[in-house]
Amino acid sequence: MQKVRRKQRQMQIDNWINDTVKIWGVIDMNGKSSKRNLEKIDTKTFSASFEIGNILHNENVDDYIESTGWTVHSKTDGYNSDVNARFDFVSHGDSRFYNPTDENPMKASLFLNCHVMPDTVKQILQNQYKNLEHYHKNPEAMLLTLAYQRIKCLRYFSKVERHLKDYDTDAELLGFIKEQNKKRDIPDKKTLGHFQNTRLGIEVMELIRDAYIVALKNELAKYNYILGEKVSIDSTPLTALSKDPDARYNIHYDRNMYKVHFIIDIGTNIPLFVIVTDGTAFDGKYLITILNKLHSLGLHPKELYADEHYDSLENWAVASLKYKVNCHINLAENAIFRDDGKLEHLQKEYQRFRRNIDFRPQDKISLDEMLQYLLEQGKYKCVGSYFRNQWYKMEIEKNGERKEKPRVKIEGFHGHLKNNLMFETFMDGKGMKYAQKHANIYTISLLMVALTRAQYGILDGLTKIACLT
């Protein structure tokens, strides 16, 4: 039994060294290691003594280590790329951050360890506990772990528990401390499930999501980037489990499903809001609700791109006039120039209110003021037709043919969710509430990744997670 345990422990040590060294590129793993010994000495600092076959020959080791944030220490005077050179300490400094890419990936746990959680989010988490000092799990570490689970595509909480127990360094980087002479306080699957579904729940998740969006808006403003200035909106199917009572069969997708409505910032692919509905809900019904939410968060879109499902006259009227959005909404192939949006029809509709106290003669009121007055009186049809006609004329060429629809597609974001984060595959619960929690925790995870990059001045590929290993 002791031999088996020693063998298992040695395998854990070897796996840790292989994982650490391979990910960070400190050592070329094409070389062979003949001697290894691992000992953790303190937080974020690790000691590794081993002889290696090859070290990076094509790069200056000092410069490479400095750029990645890892520091290699040797008991000898300096270190070099000679065969069988000896490294004694491998450590990582918090202040050193680099942008992970496909060519230079980064451990997901270390990436999240570099994340500076906003004070607003910390306060929301603390508000869920009356006596936080009596709760032995760090709520901030728990939230990071939920994001880590999505990034690593660990489908079940039981897999997360096993992973953290097998990879002690990941657990430590996520914030689970180890008291002296005690085991690391790693949460089990029930604790993780209780934290996500009970401690957080839908309402708290939405608060955290909104707090992250505001934090991102403020962070990007430091670099003169206005979050939410250009947005794109669309829904994506979320296949439900069989016999889910809240899902609906959608004949177009031929499945029992929910619809997840996302609106994203075009320049960064950052999700700004998410709504979950049953599988047959009309997409256009939620545009005004979403715009109202964005304004409450301090986001004021100037350009909106959407498909023909959002082509309702009420959407055109409210988005264009109330929220001052320049709408780029695809029109149906059989769309026509509407007579009720012509100036003479607007004037006729306006004249119907001549007996109102606040009515002003047409020669003393501008077109914008007339449209605003008609909107206040609930005349969405004629006001929406006016703005829709303006867009229709822009889509018509001089020879009378339709132009190519100038829509910025959101499908790339949906593909990112489904292909890299397994958004649809990992839908494992039933009911509308579960679907809402599912969508929001994925949104929070992407916002957390984006904010981490922004905090270190990275503005490209903010939501990219394929390079996080």
C-alpha positions as CSV (number, residue, x, y, z in Angstrom):
1,M,0.0,0.0,0.0
2,Q,2.8,2.4,0.9
3,K,4.5,1.7,-2.4
4,V,1.3,2.4,-4.3
5,R,0.9,5.7,-2.4
6,R,4.5,6.7,-3.1
7,K,4.0,5.9,-6.8
8,Q,0.8,8.0,-6.9
9,R,2.5,10.9,-5.2
10,Q,5.5,10.7,-7.6
11,M,3.0,10.7,-10.5
12,Q,1.4,13.9,-9.1
13,I,4.8,15.5,-8.8
14,D,5.8,14.5,-12.3
15,N,2.5,15.7,-13.7
16,W,2.9,19.1,-11.9
17,I,6.4,19.6,-13.2
18,N,5.5,18.6,-16.8
19,D,2.4,20.8,-16.8
20,T,4.1,23.8,-15.3
21,V,7.2,23.6,-17.4
22,K,5.4,22.8,-20.7
23,I,2.8,25.5,-20.3
24,W,5.2,28.3,-19.5
25,G,7.9,27.2,-22.0
26,V,10.7,27.6,-19.4
27,I,12.1,24.3,-20.6
28,D,11.9,22.5,-23.9
29,M,10.1,19.3,-23.0
30,N,11.8,17.5,-26.0
31,G,14.6,17.1,-23.6
32,K,14.5,14.3,-21.0
33,S,14.6,14.8,-17.2
34,S,16.7,12.4,-15.2
35,K,16.2,13.8,-11.7
36,R,13.2,15.5,-10.3
37,N,12.2,16.7,-6.8
38,L,9.3,19.1,-6.0
39,E,8.6,21.0,-2.9
40,K,6.1,23.9,-2.4
41,I,7.6,26.6,-0.2
42,D,5.0,29.4,-0.1
43,T,2.2,31.0,-2.0
44,K,2.8,31.4,-5.7
45,T,6.4,30.2,-5.3
46,F,7.5,26.7,-6.1
47,S,10.8,25.0,-5.8
48,A,11.9,22.5,-8.4
49,S,15.3,20.8,-8.5
50,F,16.0,18.7,-11.5
51,E,18.5,18.0,-14.3
52,I,17.3,18.5,-17.8
53,G,18.4,17.6,-21.3
54,N,17.6,20.8,-23.2
55,I,16.8,24.4,-22.3
56,L,15.6,27.0,-24.8
57,H,18.5,27.4,-27.2
58,N,16.9,29.9,-29.5
59,E,16.0,32.5,-27.0
60,N,17.6,34.5,-24.2
61,V,16.4,32.7,-21.2
62,D,16.6,35.8,-19.0
63,D,14.5,37.8,-21.3
64,Y,12.0,35.0,-21.9
65,I,11.4,34.4,-18.2
66,E,11.0,38.1,-17.6
67,S,8.4,38.5,-20.3
68,T,6.3,35.6,-19.1
69,G,6.4,36.5,-15.4
70,W,8.2,33.3,-14.3
71,T,11.5,33.6,-12.6
72,V,14.1,30.8,-12.6
73,H,16.7,30.8,-9.8
74,S,19.8,28.7,-9.6
75,K,22.2,28.1,-6.8
76,T,25.1,28.6,-9.2
77,D,26.1,32.0,-10.5
78,G,23.4,32.6,-13.1
79,Y,21.9,30.1,-15.4
80,N,22.5,29.3,-19.1
81,S,21.3,27.0,-21.9
82,D,24.0,24.4,-21.4
83,V,22.9,20.8,-21.3
84,N,22.2,19.5,-17.8
85,A,22.1,23.0,-16.4
86,R,20.5,23.0,-12.9
87,F,17.4,25.2,-12.0
88,D,16.5,25.3,-8.3
89,F,13.5,27.6,-8.1
90,V,10.7,28.5,-10.4
91,S,8.5,31.3,-9.2
92,H,5.9,33.6,-10.6
93,G,5.4,37.3,-9.7
94,D,1.9,38.7,-9.5
95,S,2.8,42.0,-11.1
96,R,4.1,40.3,-14.3
97,F,1.3,39.6,-16.8
98,Y,1.4,38.8,-20.4
99,N,-1.5,38.4,-22.9
100,P,-2.0,34.7,-23.6
101,T,-2.1,33.8,-27.3
102,D,-2.2,30.6,-29.3
103,E,1.5,30.7,-29.6
104,N,2.1,31.6,-26.0
105,P,-0.7,30.1,-23.9
106,M,-1.3,30.6,-20.2
107,K,-2.7,28.4,-17.4
108,A,-6.3,29.3,-16.8
109,S,-5.8,29.2,-13.0
110,L,-2.9,31.6,-13.2
111,F,-4.8,33.9,-15.6
112,L,-7.7,34.1,-13.1
113,N,-5.2,34.6,-10.2
114,C,-4.1,37.8,-12.0
115,H,-7.7,39.0,-12.1
116,V,-8.4,42.0,-9.9
117,M,-12.0,41.5,-8.8
118,P,-14.0,44.8,-8.6
119,D,-15.0,46.0,-5.2
120,T,-18.6,46.1,-6.3
121,V,-18.5,42.3,-7.0
122,K,-16.7,41.6,-3.7
123,Q,-19.5,43.5,-1.9
124,I,-22.2,41.6,-3.7
125,L,-20.6,38.3,-2.7
126,Q,-20.1,39.3,0.9
127,N,-23.8,40.4,1.2
128,Q,-24.8,36.8,0.7
129,Y,-23.3,35.8,4.1
130,K,-24.5,37.1,7.4
131,N,-21.4,35.8,9.1
132,L,-18.7,35.6,6.5
133,E,-16.0,34.7,9.1
134,H,-18.0,31.6,9.9
135,Y,-18.0,30.5,6.2
136,H,-14.9,28.4,5.6
137,K,-14.9,28.9,1.8
138,N,-13.7,32.1,0.2
139,P,-16.6,33.4,-1.9
140,E,-14.2,35.1,-4.3
141,A,-12.4,31.9,-4.9
142,M,-15.7,30.1,-5.4
143,L,-16.7,32.6,-8.1
144,L,-13.3,32.3,-9.8
145,T,-13.8,28.5,-9.7
146,L,-17.1,28.8,-11.5
147,A,-15.4,30.8,-14.3
148,Y,-12.5,28.3,-14.3
149,Q,-15.0,25.4,-14.7
150,R,-16.3,27.0,-17.9
151,I,-12.9,28.0,-19.3
152,K,-11.6,24.4,-18.7
153,C,-14.9,22.9,-20.0
154,L,-15.3,20.8,-16.8
155,R,-18.8,19.6,-17.2
156,Y,-19.8,18.5,-13.7
157,F,-19.0,19.8,-10.3
158,S,-17.6,16.4,-9.4
159,K,-15.0,16.9,-12.2
160,V,-14.1,20.3,-10.8
161,E,-13.6,18.7,-7.3
162,R,-11.4,16.0,-8.6
163,H,-9.4,18.4,-10.8
164,L,-8.6,20.7,-7.9
165,K,-7.6,17.8,-5.7
166,D,-5.3,16.4,-8.4
167,Y,-3.8,19.7,-9.3
168,D,-3.0,21.5,-6.1
169,T,-1.4,24.4,-7.8
170,D,-4.6,25.3,-9.6
171,A,-6.5,25.2,-6.4
172,E,-4.0,27.5,-4.8
173,L,-4.0,30.0,-7.6
174,L,-7.8,30.1,-7.5
175,G,-7.6,31.2,-3.9
176,F,-8.1,28.1,-1.8
177,I,-5.6,28.4,1.0
178,K,-3.8,25.7,3.0
179,E,-3.5,26.2,6.7
180,Q,-0.4,25.0,8.4
181,N,-0.4,21.2,8.9
182,K,-3.8,20.9,7.2
183,K,-5.1,19.9,3.8
184,R,-6.1,22.5,1.3
185,D,-9.7,23.6,1.8
186,I,-11.0,22.5,-1.6
187,P,-14.8,22.6,-2.0
188,D,-16.7,19.4,-2.9
189,K,-19.3,19.1,-5.6
190,K,-22.2,19.8,-3.2
191,T,-20.6,23.0,-1.9
192,L,-20.0,24.2,-5.5
193,G,-23.5,23.4,-6.5
194,H,-24.9,25.1,-3.4
195,F,-22.8,28.2,-4.0
196,Q,-23.9,28.5,-7.7
197,N,-27.6,27.7,-7.3
198,T,-28.5,28.9,-3.8
199,R,-25.9,31.5,-2.6
200,L,-25.9,33.2,-6.0
201,G,-29.0,32.2,-7.9
202,I,-30.4,34.2,-10.8
203,E,-30.8,37.6,-9.1
204,V,-27.2,37.7,-7.6
205,M,-25.7,36.5,-10.9
206,E,-27.4,39.3,-12.7
207,L,-26.1,41.8,-10.1
208,I,-22.6,40.4,-10.6
209,R,-22.9,40.5,-14.4
210,D,-24.0,44.1,-14.3
211,A,-21.2,45.0,-11.9
212,Y,-18.6,43.5,-14.3
213,I,-20.1,45.4,-17.3
214,V,-19.8,48.7,-15.5
215,A,-16.3,47.8,-14.4
216,L,-15.4,47.0,-18.0
217,K,-16.9,50.2,-19.2
218,N,-14.8,52.2,-16.7
219,E,-11.6,50.3,-17.4
220,L,-11.9,50.6,-21.2
221,A,-12.7,54.3,-20.9
222,K,-9.1,54.8,-19.6
223,Y,-8.0,53.9,-23.1
224,N,-10.6,56.1,-24.8
225,Y,-12.8,53.1,-25.8
226,I,-16.5,53.6,-25.4
227,L,-18.1,50.3,-24.6
228,G,-21.5,49.7,-26.2
229,E,-21.2,52.4,-28.8
230,K,-21.7,49.8,-31.6
231,V,-23.8,46.8,-30.7
232,S,-25.2,43.7,-32.4
233,I,-28.2,41.6,-31.2
234,D,-29.5,38.2,-31.9
235,S,-30.7,35.0,-30.3
236,T,-29.1,31.5,-30.3
237,P,-30.8,28.2,-29.6
238,L,-30.1,26.4,-26.4
239,T,-31.2,22.8,-26.7
240,A,-33.2,21.6,-23.6
241,L,-33.2,18.2,-22.0
242,S,-36.0,15.9,-22.9
243,K,-39.3,16.5,-21.1
244,D,-38.2,20.0,-20.0
245,P,-41.5,21.6,-18.9
246,D,-40.4,25.2,-19.7
247,A,-38.8,24.7,-23.1
248,R,-40.7,24.8,-26.4
249,Y,-40.4,23.0,-29.7
250,N,-39.1,25.3,-32.4
251,I,-40.0,24.1,-35.9
252,H,-37.2,26.0,-37.5
253,Y,-34.5,24.4,-35.4
254,D,-36.5,21.1,-35.1
255,R,-35.8,20.8,-31.4
256,N,-37.1,21.4,-27.9
257,M,-35.2,24.5,-26.8
258,Y,-34.8,27.8,-25.2
259,K,-33.7,31.0,-26.9
260,V,-30.8,33.0,-25.4
261,H,-30.8,36.6,-26.6
262,F,-27.4,38.3,-26.5
263,I,-26.4,41.8,-27.3
264,I,-22.7,42.3,-27.7
265,D,-20.2,45.1,-28.2
266,I,-19.1,44.8,-31.8
267,G,-15.5,46.0,-31.3
268,T,-14.7,43.7,-28.4
269,N,-17.2,40.8,-28.6
270,I,-18.1,41.6,-24.9
271,P,-21.6,40.4,-24.0
272,L,-23.5,43.4,-22.6
273,F,-26.8,41.7,-21.7
274,V,-28.5,38.3,-21.9
275,I,-32.2,37.3,-21.7
276,V,-33.4,33.7,-21.8
277,T,-36.9,32.9,-23.2
278,D,-38.7,29.8,-24.4
279,G,-37.9,28.4,-27.8
280,T,-40.7,30.2,-29.7
281,A,-40.4,33.7,-28.3
282,F,-40.3,36.5,-30.9
283,D,-36.8,38.1,-31.0
284,G,-37.9,41.6,-31.7
285,K,-40.1,41.7,-28.6
286,Y,-37.0,42.2,-26.4
287,L,-35.0,44.9,-28.2
288,I,-36.6,47.8,-26.2
289,T,-36.1,46.0,-22.9
290,I,-32.4,45.4,-23.7
291,L,-31.8,49.0,-24.8
292,N,-33.4,50.3,-21.6
293,K,-31.1,48.0,-19.5
294,L,-28.0,49.2,-21.3
295,H,-28.9,52.8,-20.6
296,S,-29.4,52.0,-16.9
297,L,-25.8,50.7,-17.0
298,G,-24.5,53.8,-18.6
299,L,-24.1,52.3,-22.1
300,H,-25.5,54.4,-24.9
301,P,-25.4,52.6,-28.3
302,K,-25.2,54.8,-31.4
303,E,-25.2,52.0,-34.0
304,L,-27.3,48.9,-33.7
305,Y,-27.1,45.9,-36.1
306,A,-29.8,43.2,-36.1
307,D,-31.6,40.8,-38.5
308,E,-35.2,41.1,-39.8
309,H,-36.7,39.6,-36.7
310,Y,-36.2,43.0,-35.0
311,D,-37.9,44.8,-37.9
312,S,-41.0,46.0,-36.0
313,L,-42.3,49.6,-36.3
314,E,-42.3,50.0,-32.5
315,N,-38.6,49.0,-32.4
316,W,-37.8,51.5,-35.2
317,A,-39.7,54.3,-33.4
318,V,-38.4,53.8,-29.9
319,A,-34.8,52.9,-30.7
320,S,-34.4,55.7,-33.3
321,L,-36.1,58.5,-31.4
322,K,-36.0,57.7,-27.7
323,Y,-32.6,56.1,-27.5
324,K,-31.1,58.0,-30.5
325,V,-29.8,54.8,-32.1
326,N,-28.9,54.5,-35.8
327,C,-30.5,51.2,-36.6
328,H,-29.1,48.8,-39.2
329,I,-31.9,46.2,-39.3
330,N,-32.2,43.8,-42.2
331,L,-35.4,44.2,-44.1
332,A,-37.4,41.4,-45.6
333,E,-37.0,40.8,-49.4
334,N,-40.5,42.0,-50.0
335,A,-40.2,45.1,-47.9
336,I,-41.6,48.3,-49.4
337,F,-41.6,52.0,-48.9
338,R,-44.5,52.7,-46.5
339,D,-46.9,55.5,-47.2
340,D,-47.7,56.0,-43.5
341,G,-44.1,57.1,-43.0
342,K,-44.3,59.9,-45.5
343,L,-44.1,63.5,-44.3
344,E,-47.7,64.3,-45.4
345,H,-49.1,61.4,-43.4
346,L,-47.1,62.4,-40.3
347,Q,-48.5,66.0,-40.6
348,K,-52.0,64.5,-40.9
349,E,-51.6,62.4,-37.8
350,Y,-50.2,65.3,-35.9
351,Q,-53.1,67.5,-36.8
352,R,-55.5,65.1,-35.1
353,F,-54.1,66.4,-31.7
354,R,-54.9,70.1,-32.5
355,R,-57.4,70.3,-29.6
356,N,-54.7,69.3,-27.1
357,I,-53.4,72.1,-24.8
358,D,-49.8,71.5,-25.7
359,F,-50.5,71.4,-29.5
360,R,-48.4,73.8,-31.6
361,P,-49.0,74.8,-35.2
362,Q,-47.0,72.9,-37.8
363,D,-45.3,76.1,-38.9
364,K,-43.9,76.5,-35.4
365,I,-42.6,73.0,-34.8
366,S,-39.7,71.1,-36.3
367,L,-39.9,67.6,-37.8
368,D,-38.0,66.1,-34.8
369,E,-40.4,67.8,-32.4
370,M,-43.4,66.5,-34.3
371,L,-42.0,62.9,-34.3
372,Q,-41.3,63.2,-30.6
373,Y,-44.8,64.4,-29.9
374,L,-46.4,61.6,-32.0
375,L,-44.2,59.0,-30.1
376,E,-45.4,60.4,-26.7
377,Q,-49.0,60.0,-28.0
378,G,-48.3,56.3,-28.7
379,K,-48.2,56.7,-32.5
380,Y,-45.5,54.0,-33.0
381,K,-46.7,52.9,-36.4
382,C,-46.3,56.2,-38.3
383,V,-43.1,57.2,-36.4
384,G,-41.5,53.8,-36.9
385,S,-42.5,53.9,-40.6
386,Y,-40.7,57.2,-41.0
387,F,-37.4,55.9,-39.7
388,R,-37.8,52.6,-41.4
389,N,-38.4,54.4,-44.7
390,Q,-35.1,56.3,-44.2
391,W,-33.2,53.1,-43.8
392,Y,-35.1,51.6,-46.8
393,K,-34.0,54.4,-49.0
394,M,-30.4,53.8,-48.0
395,E,-30.7,50.2,-49.0
396,I,-31.9,51.1,-52.5
397,E,-29.4,51.8,-55.3
398,K,-30.0,54.4,-57.9
399,N,-31.1,51.8,-60.3
400,G,-33.8,50.6,-57.9
401,E,-32.1,47.4,-56.8
402,R,-31.5,46.3,-53.2
403,K,-28.1,46.7,-51.7
404,E,-26.3,43.9,-49.8
405,K,-27.6,44.0,-46.2
406,P,-25.0,45.8,-44.1
407,R,-25.4,43.7,-41.0
408,V,-22.6,42.9,-38.6
409,K,-23.2,39.3,-37.7
410,I,-23.2,38.0,-34.1
411,E,-22.9,34.4,-35.1
412,G,-19.2,34.5,-34.4
413,F,-19.9,35.2,-30.8
414,H,-22.4,32.4,-30.6
415,G,-19.9,30.0,-32.2
416,H,-17.3,31.0,-29.6
417,L,-19.7,30.1,-26.9
418,K,-20.7,26.8,-28.4
419,N,-17.3,25.6,-29.8
420,N,-14.9,26.9,-27.2
421,L,-17.0,27.0,-24.0
422,M,-19.4,24.1,-24.8
423,F,-22.3,26.4,-24.0
424,E,-25.0,24.3,-25.5
425,T,-23.4,20.9,-24.8
426,F,-23.2,21.5,-21.1
427,M,-26.8,22.3,-20.6
428,D,-27.5,19.7,-17.9
429,G,-30.6,20.9,-16.0
430,K,-34.3,21.5,-16.6
431,G,-36.4,24.5,-16.2
432,M,-36.3,28.2,-17.1
433,K,-34.4,29.1,-13.9
434,Y,-31.7,26.7,-14.7
435,A,-31.4,28.0,-18.2
436,Q,-31.1,31.5,-16.9
437,K,-28.4,30.6,-14.4
438,H,-26.6,28.7,-17.2
439,A,-26.6,31.7,-19.5
440,N,-25.6,34.2,-16.9
441,I,-22.7,32.2,-15.4
442,Y,-21.2,31.8,-18.9
443,T,-21.6,35.6,-19.5
444,I,-19.9,36.4,-16.2
445,S,-17.0,34.1,-17.1
446,L,-16.4,35.9,-20.4
447,L,-16.7,39.3,-18.6
448,M,-14.2,38.2,-16.1
449,V,-11.7,37.1,-18.8
450,A,-12.3,40.4,-20.7
451,L,-11.8,42.5,-17.5
452,T,-8.6,40.7,-16.6
453,R,-7.0,41.6,-20.0
454,A,-8.3,45.2,-19.8
455,Q,-6.8,45.6,-16.3
456,Y,-3.4,45.0,-17.8
457,G,-3.9,47.2,-20.8
458,I,-4.8,44.5,-23.4
459,L,-7.6,45.6,-25.8
460,D,-7.4,42.9,-28.4
461,G,-9.1,39.5,-28.2
462,L,-10.6,40.4,-24.8
463,T,-13.0,37.4,-24.6
464,K,-10.6,34.8,-26.2
465,I,-10.2,31.7,-24.0
466,A,-8.8,29.1,-26.4
467,C,-5.3,30.1,-25.3
468,L,-6.1,29.4,-21.6
469,T,-5.1,25.9,-20.8
